[in-house]
Amino acid sequence: MTILKLVLVIVGLVLAACSDDTPTSSATNQSADEIRAEVFLQTGIDLVPIDFFGWDLELSDIAGQVVVMNFWTSWCIPCLDSMPVMLDISENYSANDVRFISVNLDDYEDEDAYISALDFLSSTNARIENYQLQQDLFEIYQFFALENIPTIIIYSRAGDEYSRLHNEGDLLPALLSDAINQSLALPIEE
């Protein structure tokens, strides 16, 4: 009797895995834009494609705030580990004082990479500003003077870079909180 129950459970799991109701089945029939719109409607989480020109316009809105920018990709394990840390820390600060931004660096021409990044943001409940830069990776590294990923850049309220953190492991929560608090303590005009 126990073997029969086990077989029925396995058959049930296999049938459920093959069901057309699974998100991956429906996702294969949709474009990245359609999936992005659906995820936004269901979760409020978005991954906004942006280029350097649009980025410059975004930066003009951050005067007077500390800005924490996390550069990451969906294939980088340390990046995926650092995102939940940043999201947890973001809950400790007012959106008026500190602005948290994630910048995805996956290949902007790869629809599967875009969907993977969007899935990750959704699974981590990343209710912060999420962007995907639409430039060549080399250009992005030069533009932001990146040496590796993950990289978290903290900008002071004056708009100057205050600190950079990389793959800090278990030290990341304390280092990030300290950098944010120290940056908040600086005068707006330096």
URJO-V363850 format. One line per field, one symbol per residue. ss: DSSP state (2 for helix, 1 for strand, 0 for the rest). phi: phi as a letter, one per 30 degrees, with the letter a starting at -180 (. if undefined). burial: I if it has 24 or more other C-alpha atoms within 12 Angstrom, else O. A space follows every 10 residues. Layout:
ss: ???
phi: ???
burial: ???
This chain:
ss: 0222222222 2222222000 0022222000 0222222222 2220000111 0222222220 0000011111 1100002222 2222222222 0000000111 1111000000 2222222222 2220000011 1110002222 2222000000 1111100000 1111100022 2222222222 2222200000
phi: .ddddddddd dddddddcdd ddedddddcc dddddedddd ddbicbbddb cddddddddd dceicdcccc cabdcceedd dddddddddd ddbdddcbcc bcbdcdedcc dddddddddd eddchddbdb bbdcbdeddd edechdcabd bccccdddjc dcabbbddhd deeddddddd ddddddddcc
burial: OOOOOOOOOO OOOOOOOOOO OOOOOOIOOO OIOOIIOIIO OOOOIIIIIO IOOOIOOOOO OIOIIIIIII IIIIOIOIII IIIIIIIOII OOOOOOIIII IIIIIIIIOO OOOIIIIIII IIOOIIIIII IIIIIOIOOI OOOIOIOIII IIIIIIIIII OIIIIIIOOO OIIOIIIOII IOIIOOOOOO
